[in-house]
């Protein structure tokens, strides 16, 4: 099931999607570039496009790093989930998009105890016990991973041996991406880097 909440820093493009837009962040001090952009004329969109894309790439790096800490997921998992729509001359907007549902517990750092599986769900949630769950077989302390589960954490639905279900974490990457420390990291990166990148690209085209 995909979440469709509306966190503060996102723009909906279709149901189930969340996104950031550089254009949504209030960046101070951009007025000083108006005259220089006017001097560039038709070349102005080129400078703005390059500045936005470079700024967006830098912001994406910060989002991936922060979101990994926030959720407890590996950076490689975050990178697969967060997609980029780059700016163009016709649409001067750089967008980070993510869509998806409740992340399976298999993707988190976890260990099995006699009470159940303990997983690290990130900075805010910490280590969480999922009672009665397991991903190994055999007797303690010599339990072994079960290839049939594919790394998934399982919960027993009844006394029947194979009446099992895969356990989810309660973590939704699209929701996490647009709130808390990750949202702050995106805004801070854009505010710090966009003026600097605009100055660089405009000066380069003006030969300054």
Secondary structure as the mmCIF struct_conf table of DSSP 4:
data_model
#
loop_
_struct_conf.conf_type_id
_struct_conf.id
_struct_conf.beg_label_comp_id
_struct_conf.beg_label_asym_id
_struct_conf.beg_label_seq_id
_struct_conf.end_label_comp_id
_struct_conf.end_label_asym_id
_struct_conf.end_label_seq_id
STRN STRN1 UNK A 2 UNK A 2
BEND BEND1 UNK A 8 UNK A 9
BEND BEND2 UNK A 13 UNK A 14
TURN_TY1_P TURN_TY1_P1 UNK A 15 UNK A 16
STRN STRN2 UNK A 17 UNK A 21
HELX_RH_3T_P HELX_RH_3T_P1 UNK A 22 UNK A 24
BEND BEND3 UNK A 25 UNK A 25
TURN_TY1_P TURN_TY1_P2 UNK A 28 UNK A 29
HELX_RH_3T_P HELX_RH_3T_P2 UNK A 30 UNK A 33
HELX_RH_AL_P HELX_RH_AL_P1 UNK A 34 UNK A 40
HELX_RH_3T_P HELX_RH_3T_P3 UNK A 41 UNK A 43
HELX_RH_AL_P HELX_RH_AL_P2 UNK A 44 UNK A 71
STRN STRN3 UNK A 73 UNK A 73
HELX_RH_AL_P HELX_RH_AL_P3 UNK A 75 UNK A 81
STRN STRN4 UNK A 83 UNK A 85
BEND BEND4 UNK A 89 UNK A 90
STRN STRN5 UNK A 95 UNK A 99
STRN STRN6 UNK A 101 UNK A 101
HELX_LH_PP_P HELX_LH_PP_P1 UNK A 102 UNK A 103
STRN STRN7 UNK A 104 UNK A 104
HELX_RH_3T_P HELX_RH_3T_P4 UNK A 105 UNK A 107
STRN STRN8 UNK A 108 UNK A 108
STRN STRN9 UNK A 110 UNK A 113
TURN_TY1_P TURN_TY1_P3 UNK A 114 UNK A 115
STRN STRN10 UNK A 116 UNK A 120
HELX_RH_AL_P HELX_RH_AL_P4 UNK A 122 UNK A 125
STRN STRN11 UNK A 127 UNK A 131
TURN_TY1_P TURN_TY1_P4 UNK A 132 UNK A 132
STRN STRN12 UNK A 134 UNK A 134
BEND BEND5 UNK A 135 UNK A 135
STRN STRN13 UNK A 136 UNK A 137
BEND BEND6 UNK A 138 UNK A 139
TURN_TY1_P TURN_TY1_P5 UNK A 140 UNK A 141
BEND BEND7 UNK A 142 UNK A 142
STRN STRN14 UNK A 144 UNK A 145
HELX_RH_3T_P HELX_RH_3T_P5 UNK A 147 UNK A 149
TURN_TY1_P TURN_TY1_P6 UNK A 150 UNK A 151
STRN STRN15 UNK A 154 UNK A 156
BEND BEND8 UNK A 158 UNK A 160
TURN_TY1_P TURN_TY1_P7 UNK A 161 UNK A 162
STRN STRN16 UNK A 164 UNK A 166
HELX_LH_PP_P HELX_LH_PP_P2 UNK A 167 UNK A 167
STRN STRN17 UNK A 168 UNK A 168
BEND BEND9 UNK A 170 UNK A 170
HELX_RH_AL_P HELX_RH_AL_P5 UNK A 173 UNK A 177
TURN_TY1_P TURN_TY1_P8 UNK A 178 UNK A 178
BEND BEND10 UNK A 179 UNK A 179
HELX_RH_AL_P HELX_RH_AL_P6 UNK A 180 UNK A 206
TURN_TY1_P TURN_TY1_P9 UNK A 207 UNK A 207
#
